[in-house]
Amino acid sequence: MKRSQVKRWLKAVCCTHLRFMWMALMVFVVLCVGIQMFGVARHSRKEQILKQFATEKLFDKFEVERTTTSTQHQLEEEPSKIPFQEYRTRMEREQTFQTDRDRSHISQKPTPVSKDSYEKDSNVSFSDGTAQAIAQKIPKISMDTEISVPILSSMSQINCQDPSKKIIGATDLKNVKHQEAKSHSEVRIDSDGPVSALKAQTKTRQTDDLGPKESATSQGQISRLPVLLDITLHKNANPSPVTQSSIKQEGTPMANTDTKNHQIESPETLKQQPKTSKDQHSSVPLVSSVSIRDLLESSTLPELHAAALKKLDEASTSCQQKTHIVFLKTHKTASSTILNILYRFGDARNLTFALPRGKHNQLFYPFYFTAFSVEGFRSKTIKEYDIMCNHMRFHISEVRKVMPEDSFYFSILRNPVTMMESSFSYYKYIPAFSKVSTLDQFLQDPWSHYNASLPNNHYAKNLLMFDFGFNNNEKDERHLNLSITLIAKNFNLILISAYFDESMILLKNTLCWSLDDVVSFKLNSRNNKTKHQLSLETMEKIKEWNSLDWKLYLHFNRTFWRKIDESMGREKMQDEVKKLRDRRNQLMKICLQEGGAVDPSQVKDTSFKPFQYGAAEIQGYNLNPHLGDRTKTWCQRLITPELQYTASLYDKQFPDMVLKASVQNKTKQTHSQTWKASKAKMRQRRNLNHQGAENQNLRHSVYRKRGSKRTAQTNLPNMT
Ligand SMILES: Nc1ncnc2c1ncn2[C@@H]1O[C@H](COP(=O)(O)OS(=O)(=O)O)[C@@H](OP(=O)(O)O)[C@H]1O
């Protein structure tokens, strides 16, 4: 090729494309710089959060308000003033007693905890959620605060988780005199034990005393009391005058009575319960309610009983429905079903949800939760939030910025074995799992597949610990104990998904909700095709690989059953669970076309189709087509999957945002149309240029031809 030709060709190409190449290059450079800057900003933000967490949350922001031990008073010092090391030492000192005991459970080869083995375990030393719930209801106890106590007239064993209550109960009852008790005409004393025994027997029961209840005293005359004296306080209520009513004495030994632990129940439950013990026995445990001042000043048993009677009705209605709730939505633990319960509860009552900003589904997950990730928080458009329940990595100090002080905190755990089987199929495409075909293969050499620093790999190891905001790769056991302590202190209730129905009953009773509030259909569940049977060996490997989660689960499985025993007893729990299941079955028959869940491909209305992810096939539901309007709304809410329900609540709660978004969408559309038009113009111009260049080339070639002809002519030898 000739030099001039190359030159011309280059010129033609440059003319048409160089401009665009330069433009593209510049855009690329600007993009690179932008990404770099964004990365730095994001990294520093993350660092900041991590730092804050390490210094504030884990050791400094230790929740102390709800418990009042002397050591904890020391912890109330301003966190920033306590050096990190010192704080840690204090924590460890405070924990020593617990750590030693717990080690005996934790260091042993983990075995599933049965209800029976739980019974034997009386060493669990964490503060009790029931007490916390009660304490939460009553932020301050004054002398004029009233207490409601289910009472066994002559002998009562007080189950006080709150130290202050413990003292009150013990002091008061020790002063009760036999003669005075006898003198009261309304009290029928059936027990034949001497009053001295009553006095001897009236003692405070320790929170962690879960051992089998004695049926005879050291004197062998009076049984230990069958009823736990649960105390509920009525803040600022007036001392009540004495009223008369028939009080019957429980004198039957524990072994001979079916009287169970009592708790103050929701009105609905009370209505449902036929009060069996009352019907069957003439001697009944009663609910007493008197002001603390009265109680302390009172020196007679009759007075106590009269006051108890006076408040009997009040006690049954004193259960205040809780509407300020924080639910830590852990992954693969049946949390979507609970989310649906909370959504329905709030939706029906027009409560305000702390929803993720920008219509997302998660609250800044997998990063630590920040208050700014909640819609309406930064702009202060929302005055008070009621419920926070989307996926987040828990960070208490940030959550507290958003949620009211009296919020009820709860979460749910699942056995890490079944949980990992579930997450393996759901998160099949995270780096840790993507290169193996089975869970067994992964567990053969997990470290060769697991790199903690790669994004999303937290789904593969100790996911529960991660969600609760702790280090899921921690090897130091003390860290685990500290984490358990913090969870026990920050959360009022920890549920267990394997006992979902029991969990719902416990939740219902603690929050004073109704049965219909907690009835639900199983959501986000896989079909059998994508479930895998695990061998015993694999199960053991999972426990080992997720050892932090496993120990966490073991601990809270124990406290879960303890809570049931302390609050309502297992028999009553069974009754209520049966009612819940009956109600669910009834609703399934009414609402669902097939009477149960169907494969995603079978879901007819795509707006109710659950989000499909990874290698899992998530089942959905078809509504019965012949439903009346109200029933239809109710049924629709029951089957609406997480993403759709979150979006609809967002639209309901932030109509302005929806409007703004639609305007923005329109603007975007116009922009994209303009952009498309300008692109078309550019393409046209380029084509024209191209044509021009071709024409030019053509012209050049013509000139060339002409020129070569001319030169040829000039070079022709003169023949003539
Ligand atoms: N009511 C009830 N009882 C017991 N188990 C239940 C219940 N509801 C949901 N599930 C099971 O929970 C698994 C889904 O958990 P999540 O909803 O938390 O998952 S997610 O993190 O929100 O994606 C999922 O487990 P797998 O099916 O093993 O994957 C569901 O089947």
The ligand as a Tripos MOL2 file, in Angstrom:
@<TRIPOS>MOLECULE
LIG
   31    33     1     0     0
SMALL
NO_CHARGES

@<TRIPOS>ATOM
      1 N1        -44.0590  -21.9170   60.3680 N.pl3     1 LIG1
      2 C1        -42.8770  -22.4450   60.1090 C.ar      1 LIG1
      3 N2        -42.3840  -23.4410   60.8530 N.ar      1 LIG1
      4 C2        -41.1930  -23.9850   60.5790 C.ar      1 LIG1
      5 N3        -40.4170  -23.5920   59.5650 N.ar      1 LIG1
      6 C3        -40.8670  -22.6090   58.7930 C.ar      1 LIG1
      7 C4        -42.1030  -21.9650   59.0300 C.ar      1 LIG1
      8 N4        -42.2440  -21.0140   58.1080 N.ar      1 LIG1
      9 C5        -41.1580  -21.0490   57.3240 C.ar      1 LIG1
     10 N5        -40.3270  -22.0060   57.7240 N.ar      1 LIG1
     11 C6        -39.0400  -22.3890   57.1280 C.3       1 LIG1
     12 O1        -38.1110  -21.3250   57.2820 O.3       1 LIG1
     13 C7        -37.2430  -21.3020   56.1660 C.3       1 LIG1
     14 C8        -37.2500  -19.9230   55.5490 C.3       1 LIG1
     15 O2        -36.7380  -19.0670   56.4910 O.3       1 LIG1
     16 P1        -36.7920  -17.5010   56.3350 P.3       1 LIG1
     17 O3        -38.1470  -17.1040   55.9670 O.co2     1 LIG1
     18 O4        -36.2080  -16.9220   57.5440 O.co2     1 LIG1
     19 O5        -35.8070  -17.2710   55.1050 O.3       1 LIG1
     20 S1        -35.2010  -15.8840   54.5940 S.O2      1 LIG1
     21 O6        -33.9570  -15.6530   55.2910 O.2       1 LIG1
     22 O7        -36.1530  -14.8290   54.8590 O.2       1 LIG1
     23 O8        -34.9730  -16.0820   53.1540 O.3       1 LIG1
     24 C9        -37.7190  -22.3600   55.2300 C.3       1 LIG1
     25 O9        -36.9470  -23.5060   55.4760 O.3       1 LIG1
     26 P2        -36.5280  -24.4990   54.2900 P.3       1 LIG1
     27 O10       -37.7850  -24.9310   53.6400 O.co2     1 LIG1
     28 O11       -35.8180  -25.5960   54.9770 O.co2     1 LIG1
     29 O12       -35.6450  -23.7200   53.3810 O.co2     1 LIG1
     30 C10       -39.1510  -22.5650   55.6430 C.3       1 LIG1
     31 O13       -39.6370  -23.8370   55.3320 O.3       1 LIG1
@<TRIPOS>BOND
     1     1     2 1
     2     2     3 ar
     3     2     7 ar
     4     3     4 ar
     5     4     5 ar
     6     5     6 ar
     7     6     7 ar
     8     6    10 ar
     9     7     8 ar
    10     8     9 ar
    11     9    10 ar
    12    10    11 1
    13    11    12 1
    14    11    30 1
    15    12    13 1
    16    13    14 1
    17    13    24 1
    18    14    15 1
    19    15    16 1
    20    16    17 2
    21    16    18 1
    22    16    19 1
    23    19    20 1
    24    20    21 2
    25    20    22 2
    26    20    23 1
    27    24    25 1
    28    24    30 1
    29    25    26 1
    30    26    27 2
    31    26    28 1
    32    26    29 1
    33    30    31 1
@<TRIPOS>SUBSTRUCTURE
     1 LIG1         1 GROUP 0 **** ****
